[in-house]
Amino acid sequence: MDSRGQASAEYIFLILIFLIVLALVTVPLAGRTINATQNVSVTSDAKTALSTIVNGVNVVYSNGPGAKRTVNVYFPQDSSLFYDDDGTLNLGLRDIPVNASNPDVKKDTVYLDVPYEVQVDGTVTKGWHDVEITWDVGSTYILVSIKPSP
């Protein structure tokens, strides 16, 4: 009778050891997966925001001087929106690894081509913003003004 009880205790102990080892292996993997998913989400949200702004710029350009359009976009983190002389509108990102196996390599910007000169006014903070896109009569550039949504 005693040996049966000891065998049952040993089986319970082995199952407990197995569960501890399983937890030690899966918890770090789940943590890395969650971080990678969040990075993809931030990058995707940034690309969507930038795409919405560029589409608005294209509509304003196609309507000509005097045109105005307001779009509502979500910025996933505090960042910077700027126009490069190479014809791209860039949205800066912070701490987004390109590859989970090498977290030191960071993606610093998301960008889209804009074949017209753009000037950006306002700061980009995390959250929803109204972006007013205007092309004033007599102006040589399209103005993108960023304002927090009410």
KAFEN-V906295 format. One record per helix or strand of 2 or more residues. SS is the DSSP state (H for helix, E for strand). FROM is the first residue (numbers start at 1). TO is the last residue. Records with the same first field share a line. If there is no record, write none. Layout:
# KAFEN-V906295
SS = FROM-TO, FROM-TO
This chain:
# KAFEN-V906295
H = 2-63
E = 68-75, 81-84, 88-92, 97-99, 102-106, 109-113, 118-121, 127-134, 142-148
